[in-house]
Amino acid sequence: MLITAGQTWVAIDRARVISNISSGHTGCILAEKFRSLGLKVTLLLGPGNFCIASSGIRIIRFHYFSELQALLKKELRSSKYAAVIHSAAVSDYRPDKIITGKINSGRKIWRINLVPTKKLIAIFKDFTSNLLTVGFKFEPLLNKTSLIKKGGQFLKQAGLDLVVANSNKNKCYTAYILNHRKHYGPFHRKAGMANHLVKLVMKELL
C-alpha cells in the first residue's frame, strides 16, 4: 500500500514557500489502519509534526512538490504496490520563475506569477496498469449535491477507482466516498470515513 499525506511546498525563493492547510491526519489514520490489517505500508509524508502510533510503517518524508513527484515515480517504478491512496494536498501552482537567492524584505510590492504544476495523479497507472487508485477532492464550501457532483467528475477525469470528496463547510467535516457505481456517506469524522474507505479498498483487492 502506497499512501501520500500532508502538505506540499513550492519554493518562492530560498527562504519562502507557498503551502496549504492540510494536516496529513487522514493519510496517517489510513496508514495505521492498513498496517493493522497486516499490509505492508509505505507512507510519503509531507512537512509537519506527526505521530504515527503503529510500528512497521515505512515512512519517507518530503517537503517540496518536486520531491513528492520524484518519490512517487521511484516507488511506483521499483516496487509492486496493489494500491495507491493519494491524500496529500498537492500544490496546484508554482512560481513561473525560479529565484536562487532570497528576495529583499524591503519591497513594498512583490508580484509573483503562478503557473500550474503537473497533475501527479495522472502518472499512477503509467507504471502498474492494474493499480487500485484512490484520490481526494477537497472543496471547502460545497453542499452535498455539489460535493458529490465534483467528486464524480474528478473520479472520471482522473481515471480513479475511488474518490473521497470532502468539505469543511461551516467548520464541519463532511466526506463522501465515490466509486463508479454509487456513493457512501456522509461521514462527519475522519476516522469513520477512513474505516469505510479501508473496507472498500480491501474488498476491491481481495
Secondary structure, DSSP 8 states (H G I E B T S, - for coil): -EEEES--BEESSSS-EE------HHHHHHHHHHHHTT---EEEE-SS-----STT-EEEE--BHHHHHHHHHHHHHHS--SEEEE-S---SEEESS---S---TT-S-----EEE---GGGGGGGT-TT-EEEEEEE-TT--HHHHHHHHHHHHHHTT-SEEEEEE-GGG--EEEEE-SS-EEEEE-SHHHHHHHHHHHHHHHH-
